[in-house]
Amino acid sequence: MRGLVVKNTGSWYTVKTDDGQLIDSKIKGNFRLKGIRSTNPVAVGDWVEIITNQEGTAFITEIEDRRNYIIRKSSNLSKQSHIIAANVDQAVLVVTINYPETSLTFIDRFLASAEAYRIPVVLVFNKTDLLSDEELHYQEMVMAMYDNVGYQCMAISAANGDGVDGLKALLAGKITVLSGNSGVGKSTLINQILPDANLRTSEISDAHNTGMHTTTFSEMLLLPEGGYLIDTPGIKGFGTFDIEPEELTSYFKEIFHFSKDCRFNNCTHTKEPGCAVLKALEDHYISESRYQSYLSMLEDKEEGKYRKGF
């Protein structure tokens, strides 16, 4: 029997079958041994084959080939990956200038990983209602920077609903994965989009200006306009996985654009003579923050490590 994985609670998966049944399912014993280097061999958004049993539950016996997926390095097992979601049309990354502050490095790492798997990203800047005039000005500059690179940006307040209707229009009829740091307001945003969801929200920790996890598992939520919104747990860091140094340039759109004019085909854009990327950086066509994110990811690959704290 074929079905769509709509929820993952760790050991159990909820599979929605083609005829609309919701069946709690587990992975068949030897399934994990097929060389899948992942903490979650099955992800929300996967199409699977299941065999039901007398208890009314089922075993997942096969995963269909994925159209795409978004993946990050597992934070506690650096040699394994964690698939955030599979078979998606787009990703919405919720970020905040403050309360808590989302680092630009985190944003860039997420964007590069999405580029690697050809997943379009919309950047949603939340909590605009809490920002000072100075912070709002900074937000405008950050949005302009990412807009110039080629990413759609939206400013919203999930708390009072400002800008949420515009986001709803982007979600209609699509499978969208919703991601971001803990505390940026994903659950509040979902409650605005789907009032019946009644997701739990929590306050920001005043001591550290950081968010606390309220979503503990991934789940696909059916949208009234068609499509699904995939709610995912908040993530503190985003270690990139399976991106080779020579590929990295192509996952930063503006660096890739200028790299075509470099003197050397294998230019790393760090110190080589005739590097068009370094010239574009000097002329302010490439932002310093984006270039530093590129260097930090290049360093990850060179040293073979996962840098925490992004």
C-alpha positions as a printed NumPy array, in Angstrom:
array([[  0.   ,   0.   ,   0.   ],
       [  1.348,   3.44 ,  -0.967],
       [  1.269,   6.479,   1.27 ],
       [  2.779,   9.863,   2.217],
       [  4.724,  10.302,   5.469],
       [  2.965,  13.238,   7.146],
       [  4.423,  13.027,  10.661],
       [  7.596,  11.776,  12.329],
       [  7.752,  11.414,  16.098],
       [ 11.114,   9.656,  16.228],
       [ 10.304,   5.961,  16.322],
       [  6.86 ,   6.15 ,  14.695],
       [  5.746,   7.642,  11.373],
       [  2.202,   8.597,  10.428],
       [  1.507,   7.561,   6.839],
       [ -1.442,   8.986,   4.9  ],
       [ -2.467,   6.348,   2.352],
       [ -3.799,   7.078,  -1.128],
       [ -7.334,   6.402,   0.144],
       [ -6.955,   8.879,   3.023],
       [ -6.266,   6.561,   5.976],
       [ -3.741,   7.659,   8.649],
       [ -1.692,   4.645,   9.74 ],
       [  1.008,   4.591,  12.441],
       [  4.021,   2.887,  10.9  ],
       [  7.488,   1.722,  11.847],
       [ 10.573,   0.972,   9.79 ],
       [ 11.053,  -2.71 ,   9.062],
       [ 13.974,  -4.124,  11.071],
       [ 16.744,  -4.393,   8.48 ],
       [ 15.67 ,  -1.263,   6.625],
       [ 18.259,   0.914,   8.379],
       [ 21.099,  -1.242,   7.057],
       [ 20.836,  -0.091,   3.457],
       [ 23.699,   2.378,   3.719],
       [ 21.57 ,   5.435,   4.487],
       [ 23.873,   7.624,   6.579],
       [ 21.073,   9.512,   8.239],
       [ 19.617,   9.806,  11.713],
       [ 16.195,   9.557,  10.048],
       [ 16.168,   7.195,   7.034],
       [ 12.513,   8.146,   6.433],
       [ 11.531,  11.823,   6.382],
       [  8.308,  13.786,   6.361],
       [  7.332,  14.237,   2.714],
       [  8.581,  10.8  ,   1.659],
       [  6.331,   8.543,  -0.428],
       [  6.567,   5.013,   0.929],
       [  5.22 ,   1.49 ,   0.576],
       [  3.719,  -0.033,   3.725],
       [  2.436,  -3.431,   4.795],
       [ -0.314,  -3.343,   7.41 ],
       [ -0.59 ,  -5.85 ,  10.241],
       [ -3.35 ,  -7.222,  12.473],
       [ -2.806,  -4.521,  15.133],
       [ -3.832,  -1.815,  12.668],
       [ -0.292,  -0.454,  12.358],
       [  2.151,  -0.997,   9.497],
       [  5.755,  -1.55 ,   8.464],
       [  7.452,   0.775,   5.977],
       [  9.138,  -1.494,   3.44 ],
       [ 10.281,   0.886,   0.716],
       [ 10.947,   4.595,   0.068],
       [ 10.252,   5.98 ,  -3.4  ],
       [ 13.018,   8.016,  -5.033],
       [ 13.026,  11.556,  -3.691],
       [ 12.543,  14.522,  -6.005],
       [ 14.662,  16.588,  -3.6  ],
       [ 15.271,  17.036,   0.103],
       [ 16.798,  19.538,   2.475],
       [ 19.462,  18.155,   4.743],
       [ 21.801,  19.286,   7.487],
       [ 24.582,  17.634,   9.401],
       [ 23.338,  15.952,  12.555],
       [ 24.408,  18.131,  15.487],
       [ 25.437,  15.227,  17.719],
       [ 26.671,  12.736,  15.126],
       [ 28.876,  14.683,  12.762],
       [ 29.275,  11.84 ,  10.257],
       [ 25.539,  11.503,   9.823],
       [ 22.946,  13.722,   8.236],
       [ 19.472,  14.721,   9.282],
       [ 16.903,  15.086,   6.506],
       [ 14.6  ,  17.97 ,   7.435],
       [ 11.983,  17.227,   4.749],
       [ 11.671,  15.542,   1.355],
       [  9.867,  16.264,  -1.936],
       [  9.218,  19.965,  -1.313],
       [  8.391,  22.804,  -3.718],
       [  9.958,  25.539,  -1.611],
       [ 11.342,  26.448,   1.798],
       [ 10.328,  29.365,   3.995],
       [ 13.113,  30.379,   6.38 ],
       [ 11.762,  32.467,   9.248],
       [ 14.411,  34.831,  10.626],
       [ 14.458,  37.647,  13.165],
       [ 16.678,  40.712,  13.417],
       [ 16.211,  40.529,  17.192],
       [ 14.298,  38.567,  19.864],
       [ 16.311,  36.388,  19.107],
       [ 18.854,  37.546,  16.538],
       [ 19.319,  35.213,  13.565],
       [ 22.938,  35.251,  12.408],
       [ 23.585,  35.992,   8.756],
       [ 25.935,  32.999,   8.672],
       [ 23.054,  30.704,   9.63 ],
       [ 20.902,  32.208,   6.858],
       [ 23.672,  31.762,   4.29 ],
       [ 24.313,  28.151,   5.291],
       [ 20.623,  27.337,   4.94 ],
       [ 20.46 ,  29.083,   1.547],
       [ 23.556,  27.27 ,   0.251],
       [ 22.151,  23.892,   1.307],
       [ 18.828,  24.673,  -0.363],
       [ 20.674,  25.718,  -3.537],
       [ 22.53 ,  22.391,  -3.494],
       [ 19.209,  20.528,  -3.685],
       [ 17.491,  23.062,  -5.992],
       [ 14.917,  24.201,  -3.438],
       [ 13.738,  27.826,  -3.793],
       [ 13.776,  29.784,  -0.513],
       [ 11.63 ,  32.69 ,   0.693],
       [ 13.126,  34.648,   3.601],
       [ 10.462,  35.8  ,   6.066],
       [ 11.58 ,  38.466,   8.544],
       [  9.308,  38.143,  11.579],
       [  8.672,  40.262,  14.707],
       [  8.816,  43.598,  12.893],
       [  6.401,  44.933,  15.535],
       [  9.11 ,  44.594,  18.219],
       [ 11.909,  46.385,  16.385],
       [ 13.256,  49.863,  17.092],
       [ 13.669,  52.374,  14.248],
       [ 17.37 ,  51.523,  14.09 ],
       [ 16.621,  47.783,  13.933],
       [ 13.975,  48.321,  11.246],
       [ 16.54 ,  50.236,   9.18 ],
       [ 19.039,  47.387,   9.597],
       [ 16.337,  44.884,   8.583],
       [ 15.657,  46.885,   5.406],
       [ 19.363,  46.763,   4.533],
       [ 19.573,  43.   ,   5.135],
       [ 16.436,  42.399,   3.064],
       [ 17.826,  44.565,   0.25 ],
       [ 21.065,  42.561,   0.297],
       [ 19.281,  39.207,  -0.086],
       [ 16.846,  40.644,  -2.608],
       [ 19.809,  41.78 ,  -4.736],
       [ 21.229,  38.254,  -4.58 ],
       [ 17.91 ,  36.913,  -5.885],
       [ 15.951,  35.765,  -2.832],
       [ 12.393,  36.863,  -2.178],
       [ 12.09 ,  38.592,   1.206],
       [  9.002,  39.455,   3.246],
       [  8.603,  41.414,   6.485],
       [  5.793,  40.244,   8.76 ],
       [  4.531,  40.195,  12.315],
       [  3.085,  36.787,  13.128],
       [  1.924,  38.141,  16.497],
       [ -0.519,  40.655,  14.994],
       [ -0.936,  39.193,  11.501],
       [  0.786,  41.97 ,   9.52 ],
       [  1.958,  40.617,   6.146],
       [  0.691,  37.086,   6.785],
       [ -1.896,  37.198,   3.972],
       [  0.886,  37.813,   1.453],
       [  2.705,  34.751,   2.723],
       [ -0.467,  32.634,   2.55 ],
       [ -0.709,  33.424,  -1.157],
       [  2.827,  32.061,  -1.683],
       [  1.99 ,  28.83 ,   0.136],
       [ -1.23 ,  27.964,  -1.725],
       [ -1.004,  24.712,  -3.676],
       [  2.638,  24.046,  -2.764],
       [  4.526,  21.79 ,  -0.386],
       [  6.531,  24.175,   1.778],
       [  9.004,  23.359,   4.527],
       [  9.029,  25.959,   7.331],
       [ 12.345,  26.301,   9.131],
       [ 14.34 ,  28.645,  11.333],
       [ 16.059,  29.014,  14.686],
       [ 14.158,  28.239,  17.869],
       [ 12.159,  31.244,  19.044],
       [ 11.705,  33.079,  15.726],
       [  7.934,  32.563,  15.842],
       [  7.237,  29.61 ,  13.546],
       [  4.482,  28.213,  15.781],
       [  2.853,  31.655,  16.143],
       [  2.977,  32.027,  12.364],
       [  1.356,  28.628,  11.802],
       [ -1.385,  29.531,  14.273],
       [ -2.081,  32.627,  12.125],
       [ -2.155,  30.591,   8.906],
       [ -4.047,  27.636,  10.422],
       [ -5.988,  28.816,  13.501],
       [ -7.171,  25.261,  14.176],
       [ -3.588,  24.03 ,  14.553],
       [ -3.353,  25.436,  18.113],
       [  0.407,  24.916,  18.259],
       [  2.141,  25.546,  21.547],
       [  4.295,  28.675,  21.693],
       [  6.828,  29.78 ,  24.296],
       [  8.47 ,  32.965,  25.487],
       [ 12.002,  33.938,  24.544],
       [ 14.624,  33.386,  27.257],
       [ 15.415,  36.901,  28.543],
       [ 18.8  ,  35.857,  29.882],
       [ 20.175,  34.71 ,  26.544],
       [ 17.717,  36.217,  24.017],
       [ 17.32 ,  32.752,  22.561],
       [ 14.339,  30.647,  21.693],
       [ 13.178,  27.426,  23.278],
       [ 12.005,  24.409,  21.296],
       [  8.219,  24.072,  21.188],
       [  7.945,  21.795,  18.154],
       [  9.573,  18.436,  18.865],
       [  8.756,  16.564,  15.652],
       [  8.101,  17.262,  11.985],
       [  4.569,  17.278,  10.617],
       [  2.813,  18.083,   7.339],
       [ -0.161,  20.385,   7.851],
       [ -2.816,  20.457,   5.116],
       [ -3.562,  23.992,   3.895],
       [ -7.152,  25.052,   3.078],
       [ -5.974,  26.552,  -0.238],
       [ -4.284,  23.252,  -1.156],
       [ -0.748,  22.139,  -0.503],
       [  1.054,  21.36 ,   2.743],
       [  3.1  ,  23.311,   5.264],
       [  5.798,  21.175,   6.9  ],
       [  6.399,  22.302,  10.473],
       [  9.882,  21.388,  11.725],
       [ 11.644,  21.71 ,  15.105],
       [ 13.7  ,  24.858,  15.585],
       [ 17.369,  24.394,  14.779],
       [ 20.263,  26.098,  16.532],
       [ 22.987,  25.315,  14.009],
       [ 23.138,  24.376,  10.37 ],
       [ 26.102,  22.185,   9.509],
       [ 26.256,  21.6  ,   5.781],
       [ 26.525,  18.05 ,   4.5  ],
       [ 27.957,  16.461,   1.357],
       [ 28.948,  19.776,  -0.267],
       [ 32.401,  19.608,  -1.842],
       [ 34.7  ,  22.683,  -1.809],
       [ 34.716,  22.935,  -5.608],
       [ 30.893,  22.897,  -5.639],
       [ 30.471,  25.539,  -2.961],
       [ 30.928,  28.501,  -5.309],
       [ 27.814,  27.544,  -7.282],
       [ 25.634,  27.624,  -4.15 ],
       [ 26.333,  31.326,  -3.579],
       [ 24.54 ,  32.915,  -6.528],
       [ 26.509,  36.165,  -6.71 ],
       [ 29.893,  34.49 ,  -6.175],
       [ 29.085,  32.017,  -8.951],
       [ 28.094,  34.902, -11.245],
       [ 31.479,  36.628, -10.902],
       [ 33.553,  33.415, -10.713],
       [ 33.081,  32.859, -14.455],
       [ 35.548,  35.706, -15.052],
       [ 38.296,  34.364, -12.756],
       [ 41.66 ,  33.721, -14.379],
       [ 41.828,  30.141, -13.097],
       [ 39.086,  27.536, -13.459],
       [ 39.852,  26.065, -10.033],
       [ 39.964,  29.44 ,  -8.256],
       [ 38.926,  29.202,  -4.59 ],
       [ 38.352,  32.995,  -4.431],
       [ 40.625,  33.382,  -1.418],
       [ 44.025,  34.636,  -2.642],
       [ 44.496,  33.761,  -6.309],
       [ 45.676,  36.424,  -8.788],
       [ 43.079,  37.471, -11.338],
       [ 40.17 ,  36.493,  -9.074],
       [ 37.012,  38.25 , -10.28 ],
       [ 35.207,  37.417,  -7.029],
       [ 37.766,  39.255,  -4.88 ],
       [ 37.551,  42.224,  -7.27 ],
       [ 33.727,  42.207,  -6.983],
       [ 34.064,  42.054,  -3.194],
       [ 36.416,  45.05 ,  -3.268],
       [ 33.944,  46.933,  -5.483],
       [ 31.029,  46.052,  -3.132],
       [ 29.159,  43.91 ,  -5.656],
       [ 29.463,  41.037,  -3.176],
       [ 28.642,  41.716,   0.469],
       [ 31.296,  41.131,   3.114],
       [ 28.918,  39.034,   5.251],
       [ 28.079,  36.671,   2.388],
       [ 31.756,  36.288,   1.506],
       [ 32.635,  35.521,   5.145],
       [ 29.876,  32.858,   5.189],
       [ 31.421,  31.342,   2.052],
       [ 34.844,  31.268,   3.753],
       [ 33.438,  29.657,   6.909],
       [ 31.846,  26.874,   4.844],
       [ 35.062,  26.44 ,   2.85 ],
       [ 36.933,  26.095,   6.144],
       [ 34.458,  23.412,   7.271],
       [ 35.262,  21.393,   4.19 ],
       [ 39.017,  21.893,   4.387],
       [ 39.224,  20.861,   8.025],
       [ 36.511,  18.221,   7.746],
       [ 34.706,  19.464,  10.803],
       [ 31.291,  20.67 ,  11.809],
       [ 31.427,  24.126,  13.292],
       [ 28.744,  24.608,  15.918],
       [ 27.221,  27.839,  17.046],
       [ 25.732,  29.165,  13.856]])
